[in-house]
Amino acid sequence: KLLAVLLMFTFFNASDMFLILWVKQHQGLSFAISCYIIYNVVYALGSYPMGVLADKKGSKVVIVLGFVVFSVTYLLLPVYNDRTWMLALWAFYGLYSACVEGNSKAWISNITLREQTGTALGLYGSAVSVLQIISGLFAGLIWDSLGGAGLFQICAIGVAFCAGMAMFVPSKLQQAI
C-alpha cells in the first residue's frame, strides 16, 4: 500500500524544472534561481526538524503534511505571480521536501522486515527513477496542451488524493502484517 501511494505521488510530482520554468516565464531567470535557492535553504534547514517530528508523531503524519504543503503550493503558484508571493511559496515548497524526502524512506523502513529493508528501499529507488521519466513526459505533454497552470492544478489534485490514500497505510510493521 505504501509503495503504491509513494509511486502515485511520484507520478504527480512534476519535475521542479516546471516550477522553475513557470517562475522564469513570469519573473526572469535570475529570480527563478533565487527562488530555487530559497527552496533549498528551507529544505536543508527543515529536514532535521521534520525528521524529529516524524520520530515523535510518525512518518505518516509528516508525509501527509508534506503532501498538503505540496498541493497548496501547486494550487497557489499560478495564482500569485508577484515576487513576494513567489518567494514565499518557494520557501513553503521547501517545507514539502523537508517533510517527504527522508521520511518516505523512513516509513518504508518502519513497515518492512529488518532483513528486507535494503531490498524494499532498492525497489522503491528503482521504481521512483523509472516513474520520474514517465511522469516528466506526461507533465511536458500536459504543459504543452493546458499550460503551466493546468499542469499544476492536476498535480495538486493528484497529490491531495495521495495524502488521503496515505491515511489508510499502516504506520508500523505490526500493523502492516
Order of alpha helices (4+ residues) and beta strands (2+ residues): alpha-alpha-alpha-alpha-alpha-alpha-alpha
